[in-house]
Amino acid sequence: MGDVIVVFRITPESMDHYDALKHELEKLKPQRLEEEPIAFGIKAWKFTKIIPDEEGTLPDMEEKLAKIHGVQNVDTIEISRSL
């Protein structure tokens, strides 16, 4: 099939977990990891990953991200096909 590029917005439970969360996200080897300001000093992470375009891979990745200690919410904000 091919691969897709997926961007997730990962919201921490609190800003106390923010740096530890970055360290855990880096273990999953994202193609890009960016800070995203939300409001009033609260930030989220934008996690970009290339995954196979196969049934079940997107939910599996969402589940991996959601299980990380300190994660409050995981949103898929963009999906596009890679070349």
QUIPE-V691254 format. One record per residue. RES is the residue in one letter. PHI is phi in degrees with one decimal (none if undefined). NEAR is the number of other ideal C-beta (glycine too) atoms within 10 Angstrom. D_CENTER is the distance of its C-alpha to the mean C-alpha in Angstrom with 2 decimals. Layout:
<<RES PHI NEAR D_CENTER> <RES PHI NEAR D_CENTER>>
This chain:
<<M none 8 22.83> <G 151.9 9 20.30> <D -123.7 15 16.66> <V -125.0 18 14.14> <I -100.8 16 11.57> <V -120.3 23 8.52> <V -113.9 18 6.47> <F -110.8 24 3.98> <R -104.2 16 5.41> <I -113.8 23 5.17> <T -99.8 17 8.92> <P -76.1 21 10.92> <E -62.2 13 14.15> <S -154.7 10 16.12> <M -69.6 11 16.31> <D -64.2 10 18.10> <H -93.2 16 14.95> <Y -60.1 16 13.15> <D -70.7 10 14.36> <A -64.8 13 14.18> <L -63.8 23 10.53> <K -58.4 16 10.07> <H -59.7 8 12.42> <E -67.1 16 10.75> <L -66.3 20 7.39> <E -63.3 11 10.00> <K -64.8 8 11.71> <L -85.3 13 9.39> <K 52.1 8 10.63> <P -70.3 19 8.18> <Q -72.9 12 10.56> <R -152.7 10 9.50> <L -138.4 16 7.96> <E -127.1 11 9.68> <E -77.8 10 10.97> <E -130.0 13 11.59> <P -65.1 9 14.82> <I -106.9 10 15.35> <A -174.1 6 18.92> <F 52.8 5 21.41> <G 82.2 7 19.56> <I -87.5 13 16.39> <K -129.5 13 13.17> <A -124.8 21 9.46> <W -109.5 21 6.72> <K -101.3 16 5.76> <F -112.3 23 3.63> <T -107.5 14 6.38> <K -141.8 20 7.75> <I -93.9 12 11.27> <I -129.9 15 12.19> <P -63.6 12 15.72> <D -85.6 15 16.94> <E -130.0 12 18.38> <E -59.9 8 18.71> <G 95.1 8 16.42> <T -72.3 14 13.72> <L -67.0 17 11.18> <P -60.9 10 12.05> <D -62.4 11 12.05> <M -67.5 18 8.48> <E -58.4 15 7.62> <E -66.8 10 10.33> <K -58.2 12 9.38> <L -66.6 21 6.26> <A -66.8 13 8.79> <K -79.6 10 11.49> <I -68.0 17 10.50> <H -59.0 9 13.27> <G 98.1 18 12.78> <V -87.3 18 9.91> <Q -90.7 13 11.71> <N -151.5 13 9.67> <V -126.6 20 6.70> <D -120.5 11 7.79> <T -85.1 14 7.86> <I -107.7 11 9.54> <E -160.3 12 10.87> <I -136.4 13 12.19> <S -146.8 9 14.97> <R -76.5 10 17.20> <S -90.0 12 17.48> <L -94.4 6 21.04>>
